[in-house]
Amino acid sequence: MKESKRNSRIRALVKCVNSHRKKQAAQIDMLCKDIIASHSNFLDTVRTLSFAAEFYESIIGVRNLEEMFCTCASVIRKQIGDVNLVFFISRQADFQSYAFDCSTNGTEEINRLEQYFTRELIESVTKTNHPCSPDELLGMGLQVSPAILKNLSVITVPIAANGPIVGFILLYVNDGQHLDRHQIKPLSYIRRGLLQGIRTCTVEQPNS
């Protein structure tokens, strides 16, 4: 009887120890995940700040509008990869576009998405003042063949929705690369600097 009670106590103790170990293991696992997530967030923040710093440094002294956009396109591609970029801006109520093709041989004309952007669509996208997906663009009147759009990953980034200068950036790629709102989030940190750069250039190079 005594031996049986002793064995029961030992089994209970072992069960308690095992339960405690499982709880500790779960807590350690959770802590490790938190550390990894915090480290990842920290690295994302560092990359974003580095990207913003490189952008602001690169546009210092730029006074030509096309050079401004060319520089901006180069910095953006270093951050998110080779994508087609089109800057749509309104100067004195006249929308203009500045396109930068990532393709070595040039994107085929039929696949150049910017050619399907009408003035009405440009105005609608500008007024939304938030990143737009292909479905949103179609809802605002984008007239493009589904066969073309299905092979593209598309998103827009607002520059400004009101004031003397308004506009947005159109980004698209057709090589399987995916563009989403998380990927373009760092671009929100350069909006103000880009807008100021555009203003500086348009003051020195007013429309004729």
Salt bridges, closest charged atoms under 4 A:
GLU3 OE2 - ARG6 NH2 2.84
ASP29 OD2 - LYS33 NZ 3.44
ASP44 OD1 - ARG47 NH1 2.91
GLU54 OE2 - LYS78 NZ 2.60
ASP101 OD2 - ARG112 NH1 2.97
GLU114 OE2 - ARG112 NH2 2.71
GLU123 OE2 - ARG119 NE 3.19
GLU136 OE2 - HIS130 NE2 3.79
GLU136 OE1 - ARG181 NH2 3.03
ASP180 OD2 - HIS178 NE2 3.91
GLU204 OE2 - ARG63 NE 3.18
